[in-house]
């Protein structure tokens, strides 16, 4: 008993890249905003009354820096999901040109998202945040078309390189 999905996971790859970009952008803005809040709170005499308050603010800042690892794990998870689903989804070879077209559209989307990321992370506001808190995510999103192409080709191979005798019925 196999999965009977008639379309291919090419659109899923575009969704994965867009989701990854959105999450990274959200994390970047949240980290920057919270960092500004911590700076203001530390200099405020009303809020900054005890060492415990300062420790809590700094601990939460450390948790915000963990978003870099979360984004990396999500990229790996998306890649594995696309490869595994590509193998188990029963697709006719008629959809091969459609998959290629979707990959090309996705490559344009990934290139656009890369350009947007470079414009946002290159501003003086976010340069320090991306270099100190998000070095891995910055590398992934700066090279997003390359990662997209690799994941797309692996999904293509997993989908169309299997023999009919190995497919689940």
NUNU-689756 format. One record per residue (C-alpha): x, y, z; residue in three letters. Coordinates in nm, 3 decimals. Layout:
<lumvexs>
[[X; Y; Z]; ala]
...
</lumvexs>
This chain:
<lumvexs>
[[0.000; 0.000; 0.000]; unk]
[[0.184; 0.307; -0.121]; unk]
[[0.118; 0.673; -0.120]; unk]
[[-0.090; 0.777; -0.420]; unk]
[[-0.006; 1.140; -0.481]; unk]
[[-0.041; 1.237; -0.844]; unk]
[[0.167; 1.555; -0.836]; unk]
[[0.531; 1.572; -0.740]; unk]
[[0.706; 1.728; -0.447]; unk]
[[0.860; 2.005; -0.659]; unk]
[[0.614; 2.254; -0.516]; unk]
[[0.698; 2.121; -0.171]; unk]
[[1.060; 2.222; -0.225]; unk]
[[0.953; 2.579; -0.306]; unk]
[[0.735; 2.581; 0.005]; unk]
[[1.027; 2.453; 0.215]; unk]
[[1.262; 2.725; 0.088]; unk]
[[1.006; 3.000; 0.143]; unk]
[[0.928; 2.871; 0.493]; unk]
[[1.297; 2.855; 0.579]; unk]
[[1.345; 3.212; 0.457]; unk]
[[1.043; 3.337; 0.653]; unk]
[[1.162; 3.168; 0.970]; unk]
[[1.512; 3.310; 0.933]; unk]
[[1.375; 3.660; 0.870]; unk]
[[1.146; 3.632; 1.172]; unk]
[[1.435; 3.511; 1.390]; unk]
[[1.661; 3.793; 1.268]; unk]
[[1.405; 4.062; 1.345]; unk]
[[1.313; 3.904; 1.681]; unk]
[[1.677; 3.879; 1.787]; unk]
[[1.750; 4.238; 1.686]; unk]
[[1.436; 4.370; 1.859]; unk]
[[1.505; 4.177; 2.177]; unk]
[[1.868; 4.286; 2.177]; unk]
[[1.754; 4.649; 2.160]; unk]
[[1.509; 4.582; 2.444]; unk]
[[1.784; 4.427; 2.659]; unk]
[[2.012; 4.725; 2.600]; unk]
[[1.736; 4.965; 2.703]; unk]
[[1.631; 4.753; 3.001]; unk]
[[1.989; 4.727; 3.132]; unk]
[[2.027; 5.103; 3.127]; unk]
[[1.689; 5.161; 3.291]; unk]
[[1.704; 5.212; 3.666]; unk]
[[1.337; 5.123; 3.704]; unk]
[[1.373; 4.775; 3.560]; unk]
[[1.737; 4.704; 3.633]; unk]
[[1.724; 4.672; 4.010]; unk]
[[1.884; 4.332; 4.067]; unk]
[[2.150; 4.107; 3.921]; unk]
[[1.884; 3.838; 3.871]; unk]
[[1.698; 4.065; 3.628]; unk]
[[2.017; 4.120; 3.427]; unk]
[[2.090; 3.744; 3.428]; unk]
[[1.740; 3.664; 3.298]; unk]
[[1.774; 3.918; 3.017]; unk]
[[2.111; 3.777; 2.912]; unk]
[[1.987; 3.416; 2.932]; unk]
[[1.697; 3.497; 2.701]; unk]
[[1.944; 3.660; 2.463]; unk]
[[2.140; 3.332; 2.458]; unk]
[[1.820; 3.142; 2.376]; unk]
[[1.757; 3.379; 2.084]; unk]
[[2.098; 3.285; 1.945]; unk]
[[1.981; 2.921; 1.924]; unk]
[[1.756; 3.010; 1.629]; unk]
[[2.059; 2.956; 1.406]; unk]
[[2.066; 2.587; 1.496]; unk]
[[1.689; 2.554; 1.462]; unk]
[[1.704; 2.690; 1.106]; unk]
[[1.984; 2.445; 1.021]; unk]
[[1.789; 2.148; 1.159]; unk]
[[1.477; 2.257; 0.968]; unk]
[[1.677; 2.273; 0.642]; unk]
[[1.808; 1.922; 0.700]; unk]
[[1.457; 1.802; 0.792]; unk]
[[1.306; 1.951; 0.477]; unk]
[[1.577; 1.792; 0.263]; unk]
[[1.523; 1.448; 0.419]; unk]
[[1.144; 1.479; 0.391]; unk]
[[1.163; 1.570; 0.023]; unk]
[[1.400; 1.281; -0.054]; unk]
[[1.199; 1.025; 0.146]; unk]
[[0.864; 1.137; 0.009]; unk]
[[1.012; 1.146; -0.341]; unk]
[[1.099; 0.780; -0.307]; unk]
[[0.764; 0.668; -0.166]; unk]
[[0.536; 0.874; -0.391]; unk]
[[0.424; 0.687; -0.701]; unk]
[[0.462; 0.929; -0.990]; unk]
[[0.429; 0.871; -1.361]; unk]
[[0.723; 0.970; -1.578]; unk]
[[0.485; 1.209; -1.758]; unk]
[[0.534; 1.449; -1.467]; unk]
[[0.912; 1.469; -1.522]; unk]
[[0.896; 1.787; -1.739]; unk]
[[0.658; 1.941; -1.486]; unk]
[[0.910; 1.868; -1.210]; unk]
[[1.188; 2.035; -1.412]; unk]
[[0.969; 2.342; -1.475]; unk]
[[0.881; 2.367; -1.107]; unk]
[[1.250; 2.337; -1.017]; unk]
[[1.334; 2.623; -1.253]; unk]
[[1.057; 2.838; -1.105]; unk]
[[1.181; 2.745; -0.759]; unk]
[[1.534; 2.843; -0.856]; unk]
[[1.406; 3.188; -0.953]; unk]
[[1.222; 3.211; -0.618]; unk]
[[1.534; 3.098; -0.427]; unk]
[[1.749; 3.351; -0.612]; unk]
[[1.500; 3.627; -0.532]; unk]
[[1.491; 3.527; -0.166]; unk]
[[1.872; 3.520; -0.160]; unk]
[[1.881; 3.874; -0.300]; unk]
[[1.626; 3.994; -0.044]; unk]
[[1.825; 3.829; 0.237]; unk]
[[2.147; 3.995; 0.123]; unk]
[[1.974; 4.333; 0.109]; unk]
[[1.823; 4.293; 0.456]; unk]
[[2.125; 4.138; 0.627]; unk]
[[2.361; 4.385; 0.461]; unk]
[[2.198; 4.688; 0.618]; unk]
[[2.383; 4.851; 0.903]; unk]
[[2.098; 4.758; 1.135]; unk]
[[2.124; 4.382; 1.089]; unk]
[[2.491; 4.328; 0.993]; unk]
[[2.605; 4.277; 1.351]; unk]
[[2.315; 4.042; 1.430]; unk]
[[2.374; 3.820; 1.125]; unk]
[[2.748; 3.798; 1.179]; unk]
[[2.733; 3.729; 1.553]; unk]
[[2.408; 3.538; 1.605]; unk]
[[2.335; 3.376; 1.267]; unk]
[[2.654; 3.270; 1.088]; unk]
[[2.514; 2.933; 0.971]; unk]
[[2.178; 3.073; 0.862]; unk]
[[2.351; 3.361; 0.690]; unk]
[[2.563; 3.112; 0.492]; unk]
[[2.260; 2.899; 0.402]; unk]
[[2.047; 3.192; 0.290]; unk]
[[2.334; 3.361; 0.107]; unk]
[[2.379; 3.039; -0.093]; unk]
[[2.009; 2.949; -0.109]; unk]
[[1.995; 2.875; -0.485]; unk]
[[2.277; 2.622; -0.445]; unk]
[[2.103; 2.445; -0.156]; unk]
[[1.773; 2.455; -0.346]; unk]
[[1.932; 2.301; -0.654]; unk]
[[2.102; 2.023; -0.455]; unk]
[[1.782; 1.935; -0.266]; unk]
[[1.575; 1.955; -0.585]; unk]
[[1.809; 1.725; -0.777]; unk]
[[1.818; 1.476; -0.490]; unk]
[[1.437; 1.480; -0.484]; unk]
[[1.431; 1.433; -0.860]; unk]
[[1.666; 1.136; -0.841]; unk]
[[1.472; 0.983; -0.550]; unk]
[[1.147; 1.019; -0.740]; unk]
[[1.238; 0.904; -1.091]; unk]
[[1.541; 0.676; -1.050]; unk]
[[1.358; 0.387; -0.889]; unk]
[[1.245; 0.082; -1.081]; unk]
[[0.884; -0.024; -1.097]; unk]
[[0.958; -0.351; -0.919]; unk]
[[1.075; -0.166; -0.609]; unk]
[[0.770; 0.057; -0.580]; unk]
[[0.517; -0.020; -0.311]; unk]
[[0.187; -0.144; -0.446]; unk]
</lumvexs>
